Amino acid sequence: MKKWTLSMLLIVIVIFGSVIGFNLFKQKMMAQFFANQPVPSFPVTTLTLEAEDWSPSIAAIGFIEPIQGINVSNESAGIIRAINFESGQQVTEEQVLVELDADVEKANLRSAQGRLPSVQANLKRMRELYGRGSVSRGQVDEAEADYRELQGQIDSLQATIERRTIRAPFDGIMGIRNAFLGQYLTAGTDLARLEDTSRFRIRFTIPQTRIAEIKVGQSLNIYVDAYPDTPFEGEITAIEPVVDPESGVVQVQASIPNKDGKLRSGMFAKLNVNLPALTDQLLVPQHAINFTLYGQTVYVVEEQQADDGETVLIARQRVVEVAEREKDVARVIKGLQAGEQIVTSGQVRLSNGSRVTPAESNALDTPESAPLL
């Protein structure tokens, strides 16, 4: 019995010893394998930084408005007797657009004008008789009052007739006509839109922190969706003297010439207020910068001597300070120097001190046209 127990104990010791020995041997061989494995090198695209000129700007949005634009309407009710314009026609200041029926007023005017010579002659006669002492001063005053009353009636009738004649208050282009010959119009009916399209304006807002960078007369470029590749030049004409206390922005107005007639009021527009150019600036692609809540970092490629004496490229993570961004470019003012090489793609797999291998790729190039879906 004792011999059997001793034999079983020895067998168990041999089995456990074999398992432990095998595991130790496996760990040793794996350590040797990883120790002899070459250090991985990750392919990345790089860019050598060069000092460039930078034209900063303040981006904003707004809607194009006419400097002069109205809905032409009638002041008095009446029937249309004549329409002297067509839809889309260019008109000039004081040009007659619409004439309303004024036959009654014109007849009353002719009647009053017919009585005017007699009243004037009576006033003249009364003044002469008063000079000779034949009439009293009251009779002269009464004759003068009759004359002034009649003259007032004539002026009132002329003004009434003039109100029934609608004229263009300025040069411009008429919109689509909303009235027809013989139509009865109530007061205030919109007949058509009239706008001066030779010049427009745009209103936009900027943060109060940037108010020191703008001034009246400063140039800007406007872009509209109808002509995305055509910048329209304008200039600032007015700056609101008050900052909105709720939003902290200030309103700015700019004038836009429209010589080619491409712009229309109501267009949504993007604009860039041009600021003085800066020289010797470092411009970095935005996709090369890692933007986090704790700051911005860039991988800088540096040369280093390996243990075997070979020169290798190492990616070092460096904190940078970005001043402003525009489209796909950021202006870095701290943390980088001209001549340094940075990683522009492939940095997702990198850590501080990773080996890298420069590679060529056009995956980040902007395509000439958007792909069809």
Residue pairs with C-beta under 8 A, 6 or more apart in sequence:
39 306
39 312
39 355
40 354
40 355
41 312
41 313
41 355
41 356
41 357
42 315
42 346
42 349
42 350
42 354
42 355
42 356
42 357
43 346
43 356
43 357
43 358
43 359
44 299
44 301
44 315
44 343
44 344
44 345
44 346
44 347
44 350
44 356
44 357
44 358
44 359
45 343
45 344
45 345
45 346
45 358
45 359
45 360
45 361
45 364
46 301
46 341
46 342
46 343
46 344
46 356
46 358
47 284
47 285
47 288
47 341
47 342
47 344
48 339
48 340
48 341
49 282
49 284
49 336
49 337
49 338
49 339
49 340
49 341
49 342
50 338
50 339
51 279
51 280
51 281
51 282
51 338
52 280
52 281
52 282
52 283
53 277
53 278
53 279
53 280
53 281
54 277
54 278
54 279
54 281
54 283
54 331
55 274
55 275
55 277
55 278
56 275
56 276
56 277
56 278
56 324
56 326
56 331
57 221
57 272
57 273
57 274
57 275
57 326
58 206
58 210
58 213
58 214
58 272
58 273
58 275
59 270
59 271
59 272
59 326
60 204
60 205
60 206
60 252
60 270
60 271
60 272
60 273
61 204
61 268
61 269
61 270
61 271
62 202
62 203
62 204
62 269
62 271
63 202
63 203
63 266
63 267
63 268
63 269
64 200
64 201
64 202
64 222
64 224
64 256
64 263
64 264
64 265
64 266
64 267
64 269
65 200
65 201
65 202
65 203
65 265
65 266
66 195
66 196
66 197
66 200
66 201
66 265
67 196
67 199
67 200
67 201
67 255
68 170
68 172
68 195
68 196
69 172
69 193
69 194
69 195
69 196
69 265
70 169
70 193
70 194
70 195
71 190
71 191
71 192
71 193
71 194
72 97
72 98
72 166
72 168
72 174
72 190
72 191
72 192
72 193
72 194
73 188
73 189
73 190
73 191
74 98
74 100
74 164
74 166
74 185
74 187
74 188
74 189
74 191
75 163
75 187
75 188
76 100
76 160
76 163
76 164
76 187
77 184
77 185
77 186
77 187
78 100
78 101
78 102
78 164
78 184
78 185
79 100
79 101
79 182
79 183
79 184
79 185
80 98
80 99
80 100
80 101
80 179
80 180
80 181
80 182
80 183
80 184
80 185
81 99
81 100
81 101
81 102
81 181
82 96
82 98
82 99
82 181
83 97
83 98
83 177
83 179
83 180
83 181
84 95
84 96
84 97
84 98
84 99
85 91
85 95
85 97
85 98
85 174
85 177
85 192
86 174
86 177
87 174
87 175
87 176
87 177
87 192
88 173
88 174
88 175
88 176
89 173
89 174
90 171
90 172
90 173
90 174
91 97
91 168
91 171
91 172
91 173
91 174
91 194
92 168
92 171
93 168
93 169
93 170
93 171
94 167
94 168
95 167
95 168
96 165
96 166
96 167
97 166
97 167
97 168
97 174
97 191
97 192
98 165
98 166
98 179
98 191
99 164
99 165
99 166
100 164
100 165
100 166
100 185
101 164
102 160
102 161
102 164
102 165
105 157
105 160
105 161
105 164
106 161
108 157
109 154
109 157
109 158
109 161
112 150
112 153
112 154
112 157
113 154
115 150
116 150
116 151
116 154
119 143
119 146
119 147
119 150
120 147
122 143
122 146
122 147
123 140
123 143
123 144
123 146
123 147
126 135
126 139
126 140
126 143
126 144
127 140
127 143
129 135
130 136
130 137
130 139
130 140
166 191
168 194
169 194
170 194
170 196
171 196
171 198
172 194
172 195
172 196
172 197
173 194
173 195
173 196
173 197
174 192
174 193
174 194
175 192
175 193
175 194
175 195
176 192
176 193
177 191
177 192
178 189
178 190
178 191
178 192
179 185
179 189
179 191
179 192
185 191
195 265
197 258
197 261
197 263
197 264
197 265
198 257
198 258
198 259
199 255
199 256
199 257
199 258
200 255
200 256
200 258
200 263
200 265
201 237
201 253
201 254
201 255
201 256
202 222
202 234
202 253
202 254
202 256
202 269
202 271
203 251
203 252
203 253
203 254
204 251
204 252
204 254
204 271
205 244
205 247
205 249
205 250
205 251
205 252
206 214
206 249
206 250
206 252
206 273
207 248
207 249
208 243
208 248
208 249
208 250
211 239
211 243
211 250
213 273
213 275
214 236
214 239
214 252
214 273
215 236
215 239
216 236
216 237
216 238
216 239
217 235
217 236
218 235
218 236
218 273
218 274
219 233
219 234
219 235
219 274
220 233
220 234
220 235
220 236
220 254
220 271
220 272
220 273
220 274
221 231
221 232
221 233
221 234
221 271
221 272
221 274
222 231
222 232
222 233
222 234
222 254
222 256
222 269
222 270
222 271
223 230
223 231
223 232
223 269
223 270
223 271
224 232
224 263
224 267
224 268
224 269
224 270
225 267
225 268
226 262
226 267
227 262
230 262
232 256
232 258
232 262
232 263
233 256
233 257
234 254
234 255
234 256
234 257
234 271
235 254
235 255
236 252
236 253
236 254
236 273
237 253
237 254
237 255
238 252
238 253
239 250
239 251
239 252
239 253
240 250
240 251
240 252
242 250
243 249
243 250
244 250
244 251
254 271
256 263
280 338
281 331
282 331
282 332
282 333
282 336
282 337
282 338
283 329
283 330
283 331
283 332
284 298
284 320
284 329
284 330
284 331
284 332
284 336
284 342
285 328
285 329
285 330
285 344
285 364
286 325
286 328
286 329
286 330
287 328
287 344
287 345
287 364
288 298
288 299
288 342
288 343
288 344
288 345
288 347
289 296
289 297
289 298
289 320
289 322
289 330
289 332
290 296
290 297
290 298
290 347
295 319
296 319
296 320
296 321
296 322
297 317
297 318
297 319
297 320
298 317
298 318
298 320
298 332
298 335
298 336
298 342
298 343
299 315
299 316
299 317
299 318
299 342
299 343
299 347
299 350
300 315
300 316
300 317
300 318
300 336
300 340
300 341
300 342
300 343
301 313
301 314
301 315
301 316
301 340
301 341
301 342
301 343
301 356
301 358
302 313
302 314
302 315
302 316
303 311
303 312
303 313
303 314
304 311
304 312
304 313
304 314
305 311
305 312
306 312
312 355
313 355
313 356
313 357
313 358
314 353
314 354
314 355
314 356
315 343
315 347
315 350
315 352
315 353
315 354
315 355
315 356
316 352
316 353
317 350
317 351
317 352
318 335
318 336
319 335
320 332
320 334
320 335
320 336
321 332
321 333
321 334
321 335
322 330
322 331
322 332
322 333
323 331
323 332
323 333
324 330
324 331
325 331
328 366
336 342
343 350
343 356
344 364
345 361
345 363
345 364
346 356
346 359
350 356
